[in-house]
Amino acid sequence: MTTLQVRRGLEANLPTLAVGELGFTTDTRRYFVGSDSGNIELTKKEYVDAQLADTVRISQFPRQSGETDDTARLQRAFNYARTSKKDLINHDASLVFEISSPLYVDSGTQINLGDATIRKTTNTKGEGSNVVRSGTVTDSYVVDAFIILRHEDEQHTMFVKIKGVQFLTSASVRHQYGIYAPRLARSELEDIRTGSGVADYCAFGYQWWLIHKFKNIRLDGGVLTWAIDNDGSNIGQSTSIYAEQVVGTNQDGCFRLYGVSYAHINNPMIDNANGLAYRFTSCRGITVTSASVEYLNSGRFILVEDANVVLNTPNVIMPTGGHASDTYLIQARDSGKLQINEGNFSDYTTSTNTKNFPLMVTNNSSVTSIDTELPTNGNGYRGLTNGGVVIEFNKNGLVFNQLNGSSTIYQNDTRTKVSYGSSLPTDGTWNKGDLFRITAETFGKPIEYVCITSGTPGTWTWTKCATRMGGTSSRTPGLSVADRGVMYLDTTLNAGGLPIWWNGTAWVKHDGNPA
């Protein structure tokens, strides 16, 4: 049988073929035919099939002559997936793609890498930028990332799907980001893992909205698995994010969110947290379910500042105590509002915890705790005078703790309240009709006061007093104008106890004469 041979050799050495002459490249396995306008590559059947299908395979984009890594081939594949509006897929999880600079993903790109690995070999940063917020903010792509999601000016990166990839490195310095997505909308990120010590953040952005799947995102040994930060505008405007299983190990914390509204975050977890595990700033309508930390080395679980957050069934195992400076397990400040439902916080692992406070609520903030167990060996509540309020409802009943030394047990719709404390309040805003009951009762001194003039701290007069009996030398000391009308039974003046009254400055008899 006669053998038909074609011109063959390395692609770099492929000459200009004669018209109709065939050529085969032995290194890249590509066929060409000569034409009057130069060599033309013949299309493989699998390429034709792919053109007719809804997907395109990464294997269809091999390295070309002169390419020493996979940066260019992956970028070609990403670009083709976008322009052809086809899903880019990979079925070989064992593949390792090496890149030397960031890959770019634009709107409309959908990628499933099938759990393959992308290894970045250098700390080369991206290029370019786009502006947002009427040109007042610039999103720079000059960052050390594996994948950069680009957007047009005043736009978001939209309709992107990235799934099934692990980021590793052989560079000398830890990278900044796994995925850098400054403006993201109507997109999905799923099954993204960044290896130990590879990057500071697995996913990072400034303004995200309508993210209906952000799932199985993991970082080991970095700073935070996920962050949505302030872009400098102090505006935020991220909204409608559904996140699930955002996980971190051996790093500062799990995530930090700024300016996010209406988000559901399920099952976030961090193992060995060395900093603040969860932080919410200027957020509204956030629900977090089953947030957990095991080995909270920092002793700092959550900070809510100027934010409204509901925390369902959180679980903290083995928070570390014994810190040298004040450390707050749960902290709300700057008008932050936090509701904790059925939380479980185990005791601190150390016995000396004078600097460890399970709860700190300041600056007109509030924490509502329902059936939640806090550490029993911390430093308890720390008394403050700037409007912190804690509402606890558990098996022991309902208690309102105003962190200025008083406790309110009831408040009705008119905002008249009944409060408890060791002494009359000296600050805070009080309304006419408010009652204040003294917990450190002393015979001969009032045990209940009523506010007769609204103000800060208002004007008070007593309504109940534990009458005292004794000799002249034992008359109740330390009375003030607010105690006018307190009665004392003086047994020196009369063995049976002569009634005398405090007039605000001195003791007098019933006729007004000094006693």
C-alpha positions as CSV (number, residue, x, y, z in Angstrom):
1,M,0.0,0.0,0.0
2,T,1.3,3.4,-0.9
3,T,1.9,5.7,2.0
4,L,0.9,9.4,1.6
5,Q,3.2,11.6,3.5
6,V,2.9,15.4,4.2
7,R,5.5,17.9,5.1
8,R,6.1,17.7,8.9
9,G,8.2,19.2,11.6
10,L,8.2,21.6,14.5
11,E,5.6,24.4,14.2
12,A,8.3,27.0,14.6
13,N,10.0,25.6,11.5
14,L,6.9,25.3,9.3
15,P,7.7,26.9,5.9
16,T,5.2,28.6,3.6
17,L,3.5,25.7,2.0
18,A,2.7,25.5,-1.7
19,V,-0.9,26.0,-2.7
20,G,-2.7,22.7,-1.8
21,E,0.4,21.3,0.1
22,L,-0.3,19.8,3.5
23,G,1.8,20.3,6.6
24,F,1.7,18.8,10.1
25,T,3.4,20.1,13.2
26,T,4.7,17.3,15.3
27,D,5.0,19.3,18.5
28,T,1.5,21.0,18.6
29,R,-0.3,18.4,16.4
30,R,-1.9,20.9,14.0
31,Y,-2.6,20.6,10.3
32,F,-2.1,23.3,7.7
33,V,-2.7,23.7,4.0
34,G,-1.0,26.1,1.7
35,S,-2.9,28.8,-0.1
36,D,-2.2,31.9,-2.2
37,S,-2.5,33.9,1.0
38,G,-0.3,31.7,3.2
39,N,-0.7,28.7,5.4
40,I,-4.3,28.0,6.7
41,E,-5.0,25.8,9.6
42,L,-7.4,22.9,9.0
43,T,-10.2,22.6,11.6
44,K,-10.4,19.3,13.6
45,K,-13.7,17.5,13.8
46,E,-13.8,18.0,17.6
47,Y,-13.5,21.7,17.0
48,V,-16.5,21.6,14.6
49,D,-18.5,19.6,17.1
50,A,-17.6,22.1,19.8
51,Q,-18.8,25.0,17.6
52,L,-22.2,23.3,17.4
53,A,-22.4,22.6,21.1
54,D,-23.1,24.9,24.1
55,T,-19.7,24.3,25.6
56,V,-16.0,24.6,24.7
57,R,-13.2,22.7,26.3
58,I,-10.0,24.1,27.6
59,S,-8.1,21.3,25.8
60,Q,-9.1,22.9,22.5
61,F,-6.7,25.8,23.4
62,P,-3.2,24.3,23.5
63,R,0.0,26.3,24.1
64,Q,1.2,27.9,20.9
65,S,4.7,28.1,19.6
66,G,7.0,30.0,22.0
67,E,4.6,29.9,25.0
68,T,6.3,28.5,28.1
69,D,3.3,28.5,30.4
70,D,-0.5,28.5,30.3
71,T,-1.2,32.2,30.7
72,A,-1.9,33.0,27.0
73,R,-3.8,29.8,26.3
74,L,-6.1,30.2,29.3
75,Q,-6.7,33.8,28.3
76,R,-7.6,32.8,24.8
77,A,-10.0,30.2,26.2
78,F,-11.6,32.8,28.5
79,N,-12.0,35.3,25.7
80,Y,-13.5,32.7,23.3
81,A,-16.0,31.6,26.0
82,R,-17.2,35.2,26.3
83,T,-17.4,36.0,22.6
84,S,-19.0,32.7,21.7
85,K,-21.3,32.8,24.7
86,K,-20.4,29.2,25.5
87,D,-19.5,27.6,28.8
88,L,-15.8,26.9,29.1
89,I,-15.3,23.5,30.8
90,N,-12.6,21.1,31.9
91,H,-13.1,17.5,32.9
92,D,-9.6,16.7,34.2
93,A,-9.2,17.7,37.9
94,S,-5.6,16.6,37.8
95,L,-4.5,19.4,35.5
96,V,-2.2,22.1,36.8
97,F,-2.2,25.3,34.7
98,E,0.8,27.6,35.3
99,I,0.4,31.3,34.8
100,S,2.9,34.1,35.2
101,S,0.5,37.1,35.3
102,P,-3.2,37.6,36.1
103,L,-6.0,36.2,34.0
104,Y,-8.8,38.6,33.0
105,V,-12.5,37.7,33.0
106,D,-15.1,40.1,31.4
107,S,-18.9,40.2,31.6
108,G,-20.6,37.2,30.2
109,T,-17.8,34.7,30.8
110,Q,-18.8,31.3,32.3
111,I,-16.0,28.9,33.4
112,N,-16.0,25.5,35.1
113,L,-12.4,24.4,35.6
114,G,-13.5,21.1,37.1
115,D,-11.4,21.5,40.3
116,A,-8.2,21.9,38.3
117,T,-5.3,24.0,39.8
118,I,-4.0,27.3,38.6
119,R,-0.4,27.9,39.9
120,K,0.9,31.4,39.7
121,T,4.7,31.5,39.4
122,T,5.4,35.2,39.9
123,N,4.0,38.2,41.7
124,T,3.3,40.1,38.5
125,K,0.4,42.5,38.8
126,G,-2.4,43.2,36.3
127,E,-2.8,46.3,34.1
128,G,-5.4,49.0,33.5
129,S,-8.3,50.6,35.3
130,N,-11.8,51.7,35.0
131,V,-13.7,54.5,36.8
132,V,-17.0,54.4,38.7
133,R,-19.2,56.7,40.8
134,S,-19.3,59.4,38.1
135,G,-15.6,59.3,37.7
136,T,-14.8,59.9,41.3
137,V,-13.4,56.4,42.0
138,T,-10.9,54.5,40.0
139,D,-10.8,50.7,40.2
140,S,-7.2,49.8,39.4
141,Y,-6.3,46.3,38.1
142,V,-2.7,46.8,39.1
143,V,-3.0,44.1,41.7
144,D,-1.3,40.7,42.3
145,A,-4.2,38.4,41.6
146,F,-4.9,35.1,39.9
147,I,-8.1,36.2,38.2
148,I,-9.2,39.8,37.7
149,L,-12.9,40.5,36.9
150,R,-12.8,43.6,34.7
151,H,-15.7,46.0,34.0
152,E,-16.4,49.0,31.7
153,D,-16.4,52.5,33.1
154,E,-19.4,53.1,35.4
155,Q,-20.5,49.5,35.0
156,H,-20.3,46.2,36.8
157,T,-18.8,42.9,35.7
158,M,-22.0,40.9,35.0
159,F,-23.3,37.4,34.2
160,V,-20.0,35.7,35.2
161,K,-19.7,32.1,36.5
162,I,-16.5,30.8,37.9
163,K,-16.5,27.3,39.4
164,G,-14.1,24.6,40.5
165,V,-10.6,26.0,40.8
166,Q,-7.7,25.8,43.3
167,F,-5.1,28.5,43.5
168,L,-1.5,27.5,44.4
169,T,1.8,29.4,44.0
170,S,5.5,29.0,43.4
171,A,6.1,32.7,43.8
172,S,8.4,34.0,46.6
173,V,5.8,36.4,48.1
174,R,2.2,35.8,49.1
175,H,-0.2,37.1,46.5
176,Q,-2.9,39.7,47.3
177,Y,-6.0,38.0,45.8
178,G,-7.3,34.8,44.4
179,I,-10.2,36.6,42.7
180,Y,-10.3,40.3,42.5
181,A,-13.8,41.6,41.5
182,P,-14.2,45.2,42.4
183,R,-17.7,45.5,40.8
184,L,-19.7,42.3,40.4
185,A,-23.4,41.7,39.7
186,R,-25.7,38.9,38.7
187,S,-22.9,36.4,39.0
188,E,-21.8,33.2,40.7
189,L,-18.6,32.0,42.3
190,E,-18.5,28.5,43.5
191,D,-15.9,25.9,44.7
192,I,-13.0,28.3,44.9
193,R,-10.1,27.3,47.1
194,T,-6.9,29.2,47.8
195,G,-4.1,27.0,49.2
196,S,-2.2,27.6,52.5
197,G,-0.2,30.8,52.5
198,V,-1.0,31.6,48.8
199,A,-3.0,34.8,49.1
200,D,-4.2,37.5,51.5
201,Y,-7.8,37.2,50.3
202,C,-9.6,34.5,48.3
203,A,-12.3,36.9,47.0
204,F,-12.2,40.7,47.2
205,G,-14.4,43.5,46.0
206,Y,-16.0,46.9,46.6
207,Q,-19.5,46.7,45.3
208,W,-21.5,43.5,44.7
209,W,-25.2,43.1,44.0
210,L,-27.5,40.2,43.1
211,I,-24.9,37.6,43.8
212,H,-27.2,34.5,44.0
213,K,-24.4,32.0,44.6
214,F,-21.2,32.5,46.5
215,K,-20.6,29.0,47.8
216,N,-17.7,26.9,49.1
217,I,-15.1,29.6,49.2
218,R,-12.0,28.8,51.1
219,L,-8.7,30.3,52.1
220,D,-6.0,28.8,54.3
221,G,-3.3,30.8,56.1
222,G,-4.2,34.3,54.7
223,V,-5.9,37.4,56.1
224,L,-9.6,36.9,55.2
225,T,-11.4,34.5,53.0
226,W,-13.8,37.3,51.7
227,A,-13.9,41.0,51.9
228,I,-16.2,43.7,50.5
229,D,-14.4,46.9,51.4
230,N,-15.0,50.7,51.3
231,D,-13.7,52.0,48.0
232,G,-13.0,55.4,49.6
233,S,-16.4,56.9,48.7
234,N,-18.0,55.9,52.0
235,I,-21.1,54.8,50.1
236,G,-21.0,51.0,49.9
237,Q,-24.3,50.0,48.0
238,S,-23.7,46.3,47.9
239,T,-26.9,44.3,48.1
240,S,-28.7,41.0,47.8
241,I,-25.9,38.5,48.3
242,Y,-26.5,34.8,49.1
243,A,-23.3,33.2,50.5
244,E,-22.8,29.8,51.9
245,Q,-19.8,27.9,53.4
246,V,-17.2,30.7,53.4
247,V,-14.4,29.0,55.2
248,G,-11.0,29.9,56.6
249,T,-8.2,28.3,58.6
250,N,-5.2,29.6,60.4
251,Q,-5.6,33.2,59.5
252,D,-6.9,36.5,60.9
253,G,-10.6,36.0,60.3
254,C,-13.3,34.7,58.0
255,F,-14.8,37.8,56.3
256,R,-15.2,41.6,56.5
257,L,-18.2,43.4,54.9
258,Y,-18.8,47.1,54.3
259,G,-22.0,48.7,53.0
260,V,-23.9,45.5,52.3
261,S,-27.7,45.4,52.5
262,Y,-29.9,42.3,52.5
263,A,-27.5,39.4,52.6
264,H,-28.0,35.8,53.8
265,I,-24.8,34.1,54.9
266,N,-25.1,30.4,55.9
267,N,-22.5,28.2,57.6
268,P,-19.4,30.5,57.6
269,M,-16.6,28.9,59.6
270,I,-13.0,29.6,60.7
271,D,-10.6,27.3,62.4
272,N,-7.9,29.0,64.4
273,A,-8.8,32.7,64.1
274,N,-6.0,35.0,65.1
275,G,-7.9,38.2,64.6
276,L,-11.5,39.4,64.4
277,A,-13.5,36.5,62.9
278,Y,-16.5,38.4,61.5
279,R,-16.9,42.2,61.0
280,F,-19.9,44.2,59.7
281,T,-19.7,47.9,59.0
282,S,-22.5,50.1,57.7
283,C,-24.6,47.0,56.8
284,R,-28.4,46.5,56.9
285,G,-30.6,43.5,56.8
286,I,-27.9,40.9,57.3
287,T,-28.8,37.4,58.5
288,V,-26.0,35.0,59.4
289,T,-26.9,31.4,60.3
290,S,-24.6,28.9,62.1
291,A,-21.4,31.0,62.1
292,S,-18.8,29.1,63.9
293,V,-15.2,29.4,65.2
294,E,-13.1,26.7,66.6
295,Y,-10.0,27.9,68.5
296,L,-10.7,31.6,68.7
297,N,-7.1,32.5,69.5
298,S,-7.9,36.3,69.4
299,G,-10.9,36.1,71.7
300,R,-12.7,38.3,69.2
301,F,-15.8,36.8,67.5
302,I,-17.9,39.6,65.9
303,L,-17.9,43.3,65.6
304,V,-21.1,45.2,64.5
305,E,-20.6,48.9,63.8
306,D,-23.4,51.1,62.4
307,A,-25.0,47.8,61.2
308,N,-28.1,45.7,61.7
309,V,-27.3,42.0,62.0
310,V,-29.2,38.9,63.0
311,L,-27.0,36.0,64.2
312,N,-28.7,32.6,64.3
313,T,-27.2,29.7,66.2
314,P,-23.6,30.8,66.4
315,N,-21.1,28.5,67.9
316,V,-17.7,29.3,69.4
317,I,-15.5,26.6,70.7
318,M,-12.5,27.3,73.0
319,P,-12.1,31.1,72.8
320,T,-8.7,32.0,74.2
321,G,-8.5,34.4,77.2
322,G,-5.7,35.8,79.2
323,H,-5.0,38.7,76.8
324,A,-2.9,41.7,77.9
325,S,-5.3,44.3,76.5
326,D,-9.1,44.6,76.5
327,T,-10.6,42.0,74.2
328,Y,-14.3,41.7,73.3
329,L,-15.9,38.5,72.2
330,I,-19.0,40.2,71.0
331,Q,-18.9,44.0,70.3
332,A,-21.5,46.4,69.0
333,R,-20.7,50.1,68.6
334,D,-21.6,53.3,66.7
335,S,-25.4,52.5,66.7
336,G,-24.9,48.9,65.8
337,K,-27.7,46.5,66.4
338,L,-27.1,42.8,66.9
339,Q,-29.6,40.0,67.7
340,I,-28.2,36.6,68.7
341,N,-30.5,33.6,68.7
342,E,-29.6,30.4,70.5
343,G,-25.9,31.1,70.5
344,N,-23.4,28.8,72.2
345,F,-20.1,30.3,73.4
346,S,-17.9,28.0,75.5
347,D,-15.9,29.3,78.4
348,Y,-12.5,30.9,77.9
349,T,-9.7,28.4,77.9
350,T,-7.6,30.4,80.4
351,S,-8.4,31.0,84.1
352,T,-7.2,34.7,84.2
353,N,-9.5,36.7,82.0
354,T,-9.5,40.2,83.5
355,K,-9.1,41.7,80.0
356,N,-11.6,39.4,78.3
357,F,-15.1,40.8,78.0
358,P,-17.8,38.5,76.5
359,L,-19.9,41.5,75.6
360,M,-19.2,45.1,74.9
361,V,-22.0,47.5,73.7
362,T,-21.3,51.2,73.3
363,N,-22.2,54.4,71.5
364,N,-26.0,53.9,71.3
365,S,-25.8,50.3,70.2
366,S,-27.8,47.3,71.3
367,V,-27.5,43.6,71.5
368,T,-30.5,41.3,71.9
369,S,-29.6,37.9,73.2
370,I,-32.2,35.1,73.1
371,D,-31.4,31.7,74.7
372,T,-27.7,32.4,74.3
373,E,-24.9,31.1,76.6
374,L,-21.9,33.4,77.0
375,P,-18.6,32.4,78.7
376,T,-19.1,32.2,82.4
377,N,-15.4,32.9,83.3
378,G,-14.9,36.2,81.4
379,N,-15.0,39.7,82.9
380,G,-18.8,40.1,82.6
381,Y,-20.3,43.3,81.4
382,R,-18.1,46.4,81.5
383,G,-20.0,49.4,82.7
384,L,-20.2,52.3,80.3
385,T,-22.2,55.5,80.1
386,N,-22.7,56.1,76.4
387,G,-26.0,54.4,75.6
388,G,-25.2,50.7,75.3
389,V,-28.2,48.4,75.8
390,V,-28.3,44.7,76.2
391,I,-31.6,42.7,76.2
392,E,-31.4,39.2,77.4
393,F,-34.2,36.6,77.2
394,N,-33.4,33.2,78.5
395,K,-34.5,30.6,81.1
396,N,-33.9,33.2,83.8
397,G,-36.4,35.7,82.3
398,L,-36.2,39.0,80.5
399,V,-33.6,41.6,81.5
400,F,-32.7,44.9,79.9
401,N,-29.1,45.9,80.7
402,Q,-28.3,49.5,80.1
403,L,-24.5,49.5,80.4
404,N,-24.5,52.6,82.7
405,G,-25.0,50.6,85.9
406,S,-28.7,50.1,85.6
407,S,-31.1,47.4,84.5
408,T,-34.5,47.9,82.9
409,I,-36.9,45.0,83.2
410,Y,-40.0,46.6,81.5
411,Q,-40.7,49.2,79.0
412,N,-44.1,50.0,77.5
413,D,-45.2,51.7,74.3
414,T,-45.1,55.2,75.9
415,R,-41.4,54.7,76.6
416,T,-42.1,54.9,80.4
417,K,-39.7,52.4,81.9
418,V,-38.9,50.7,85.2
419,S,-35.2,50.5,85.8
420,Y,-32.9,49.1,88.4
421,G,-29.5,50.2,89.7
422,S,-27.4,50.8,92.8
423,S,-27.9,54.6,92.7
424,L,-29.9,57.2,90.8
425,P,-28.7,57.8,87.2
426,T,-26.4,60.7,86.6
427,D,-26.6,60.7,82.8
428,G,-28.7,59.3,80.0
429,T,-32.1,60.6,78.8
430,W,-35.1,59.9,81.0
431,N,-38.7,60.7,80.6
432,K,-41.3,62.0,83.0
433,G,-42.9,59.0,84.8
434,D,-39.9,56.7,84.5
435,L,-39.3,54.7,87.7
436,F,-35.9,53.8,89.2
437,R,-35.6,51.2,91.9
438,I,-32.5,51.0,94.1
439,T,-30.9,47.6,94.3
440,A,-28.6,48.4,97.2
441,E,-31.5,49.0,99.7
442,T,-30.6,50.9,102.9
443,F,-33.0,51.5,105.7
444,G,-33.9,55.1,106.0
445,K,-33.2,55.9,102.4
446,P,-35.5,55.9,99.4
447,I,-35.8,52.6,97.5
448,E,-37.8,53.9,94.5
449,Y,-37.8,57.2,92.5
450,V,-39.9,58.7,89.8
451,C,-38.8,61.1,87.2
452,I,-40.9,64.3,87.5
453,T,-39.1,66.3,84.8
454,S,-37.7,64.8,81.5
455,G,-34.1,65.4,80.8
456,T,-30.5,64.3,81.1
457,P,-30.6,62.8,83.7
458,G,-34.0,64.4,84.5
459,T,-35.4,65.5,87.9
460,W,-36.2,62.7,90.4
461,T,-38.2,62.4,93.6
462,W,-38.6,59.4,95.7
463,T,-41.9,57.4,96.0
464,K,-41.0,54.6,98.4
465,C,-38.7,54.6,101.4
466,A,-37.6,51.9,103.9
467,T,-38.3,53.8,107.2
468,R,-35.6,53.6,109.8
469,M,-35.8,53.8,113.6
470,G,-32.9,54.6,115.9
471,G,-31.2,57.2,118.1
472,T,-30.3,60.8,117.0
473,S,-26.7,59.8,116.2
474,S,-28.0,57.0,113.8
475,R,-30.0,59.2,111.6
476,T,-29.7,58.3,107.9
477,P,-26.6,60.1,106.4
478,G,-26.0,61.3,102.9
479,L,-29.5,62.5,102.0
480,S,-30.0,65.2,99.4
481,V,-32.7,67.5,98.1
482,A,-34.1,64.6,96.0
483,D,-34.8,62.8,99.3
484,R,-37.1,65.4,100.8
485,G,-39.9,63.8,102.9
486,V,-37.9,60.8,104.1
487,M,-39.2,59.9,107.6
488,Y,-37.1,58.8,110.6
489,L,-38.3,57.5,114.0
490,D,-35.9,59.1,116.5
491,T,-35.9,57.0,119.8
492,T,-33.7,59.6,121.5
493,L,-36.4,62.2,121.2
494,N,-39.1,59.7,122.2
495,A,-38.5,56.1,123.3
496,G,-41.3,54.9,121.1
497,G,-39.8,56.7,118.1
498,L,-40.7,60.4,117.4
499,P,-41.4,60.9,113.6
500,I,-39.2,63.5,112.0
501,W,-38.7,64.4,108.4
502,W,-35.9,65.4,106.0
503,N,-36.8,68.7,104.4
504,G,-33.9,68.6,101.8
505,T,-31.3,70.3,104.0
506,A,-32.1,69.3,107.6
507,W,-34.3,67.1,109.9
508,V,-37.5,68.8,111.2
509,K,-40.5,67.9,113.4
510,H,-44.1,67.9,112.3
511,D,-44.4,71.6,113.1
512,G,-41.3,72.5,111.0
513,N,-39.0,73.2,113.9
514,P,-35.5,71.6,113.9
515,A,-35.3,68.1,115.3
